Amino acid sequence: MRKTKIEAQKTREHLMLAALETFYDKGIARTSLNEIAQTAGVTRGALYWHFKNKEDLFDALFQRICQDIENCMQNDLQQNNSSSWQSFEQLLDKFFTRLEHNDIHNKFYTILFFKCERIEKNHAITAIIQKYHSIWHDKLTDILNACIQEGELPASLDINFAIIFIKSNTDGLIKQWLSSPQDFRLSEAAPRLIRIMLDTLKTHALIQQQA
């Protein structure tokens, strides 16, 4: 029985990776379950045994990779005995290193930013993607609050605006590199952008709460 459960989990993982490849190649809207089954080398019926529809499969894939990213971030924070501010800087550095070298993370973010067409029939999937933005927003809120508590950031910091600023910089760099990876090396650009962004958070008056 246990072997059967392990085999079922392996098949499920295999199907999610096949979905990742197919979404990456064709985009979400143009991908059918039949094409995912063909990529995985299974029948459509076998795919339906694990997932009820494309949205269900995407949700499982999304949760699987987001959990992996979350675990990596949590490990980065736990392995670092530095201040919250220094840990945040190193967390961002490692995030971009993984993006550059981890094929699954690379394809996942390509799908998020470029392969998820915002059309009516994709409504359920775009709602799932909104979870990613909520998770990242909550994580940033916790980190910035910790930095304020430790005196690394001013108490007057406008946290909501700071998050917009951080996401604009990080998402912009992700999109720029994924769309034109031949134009620059992410391993060189990311640390510079991170330092500039964090220095600005500490010192720029316009990121403080406005009266």
N, C-alpha and C positions, 0 to 999 in steps of 0.2 A: 504493500500500500504506500509506504513511504517513498519507494522508488518511483511509483506512478506519479506522486505529487511532485517529486523533483523533476521528473521528465516533463510534466505539464508546465512547470515553471520555466524550464529551459526553452520549451516551445513558445511560451508566451514572450520570453525575452527575445527569442529569434524573430518573432513576428513584429515586435516593436522596433527592432533594428532594421528589419525590412521596410517597415513604414517610414522610418527616418530616411532611408536611402531614397525611397520613392517620392516622398514629400519634397526632399531636397532636389531631386531631378526634375519633377514635373510641377511642383506647387501643390498646395492642398486642394484647391477647388477642382483641379483637373485630374486628381488621383482617385481611382476607384478601388474598392476593396478587392476586386478581382486582380488588379495590377499588383497590389501589395501581396496577395496570395501567390501570384506567379513569381514575384521577386523572392519570396520566402521559400518557394518550392513546395507549397502545400496546396490542398484543395480549398476552395472558398468555404466549403462546409467546415473544414478544420479551423479556419480562421473564425467563423461564426461561433464555434464552440467556446472560444476565448473572449471574443468581443462582439457586442450586439450590432455595432455600426461604426462608421468611420470616426464619428465624434468620440465614441467610447474608447476607441483605439488611440486616438490622438491624446485624449485626457490621460490615459495610462502612460503613454510615452512621455507626455509633459511632466507628470508627477514623478516618473522614474528619473528623468534627467535633472529636474529641479531639485529632487532630493539628493542626487549625487553632488550637484553644485553646492547645495546647502551644507552637506556633510563636509565637503572640501573647505568651505569657508569656516565652519565651526572648528575643524581641526587646525586651520591656520591660526585662529584666535586662541585656541587652547594650548597650542604648542609655543605660543609667544608670551613671555613673561614681561613684556614691555608695557608701556602705558596704552590706553585705548587708542590714543592718537597715532602712536607708532604702529600699533597692531593694524589699524585701519589702513595706513599707508602700505604696509606689507601685504595685507589682504588684497588690496587693489592690484599691486604688482603681480601677485600670484594668480589673480583672476585672469589678467591679460596674458600671462605666460601659458596658462592652460588653454586659453582661447587659441593661441597661436599653435600649440603643439598637440592638443587633444582633438582628434578628428570628430568625435561625437559632439563635443561642445561646439566646435566650429560649425558643423552642419546644423545643429540645433538653433544657434543664433542666426544663421543664414535663413532658416525657415521662419523664425520669429519676425525678422526684419524685412525679408524680401519675398518670401514664398507663401505668405498668408494673405490672400486677396481679401480685402474688406468689402465683400459683397453680401447680399441678403442670405444666400444659401450657406455662407460661412459664419453666420451669426453665432451659432453655438460654439464654434471653435475660437472666434475672436473673444468671446466671453471667457473661455478657458485661459487664453493668453493674458487677459486682464489680471488673472491670478498672479502671474509672474510679476507684473508691475506692483501689485499690492504687497507681495512678499518682499520685494526689493525696497519698497517704500518703508515698510515696517522695520526692516533690518537697518536701514540708514537712520531712521528715527532713533532707534535704540543706541546705535553707535554715537550719533551726535550728542544725545543726552548724556551718555557716559563721558564723552570728552568735555562737556560743559561742567559736569560734576567734578571732574579731575582738574579743572582749571586750564585745560588745553585750548578751549574755545571760550569766547566771551558769553556771559549769561544773556546778553542782549541779542545773540544770534537769532535771526529769523529762520527757524528750522525748516518750515515749509518751503521758503524760497531757497534755502541752502540745498534742499533735496532736488528742487528743480534745476539748480545750477550744476550739481554733481551729475544728475542723470543726463542733462544736456551735453555735458562734456564726455561722459563715459559712453553713452549711446551713440553720440556723434563719432567718436573714435572707432567704435565697433563697426558702425555702418561704413565709414570711410575705408577702413582696412578690408572688410569683407568684400566690398564692391571693387576695390583696386589694390589687392595685396602686393602687386608688383611695384607699386609706387613708393612704398617705404617699408621699413622693418618695424613691426609692431613692438618688438623687444627693445628698440631704441626710442621710439616715439612715446610709448605708454609711460615710462618712468618720468620723462620730462613733463608731459601733460599733467600727471598726477601731482608732481611737486608744485607746479604753477597753480593748479586748482586748489590744493590744500593751503598754500601760502595765501591765496586770495581769500579763502574762507576765514583765515585768522585775522587778516588785516584790512580788508576792504570795507569801507563804511557802508556801502550800499547793500551789504548782506546782513547788516544789523536791522533790527526791528525799526520800522519807520513810525515816527510820531504822528 
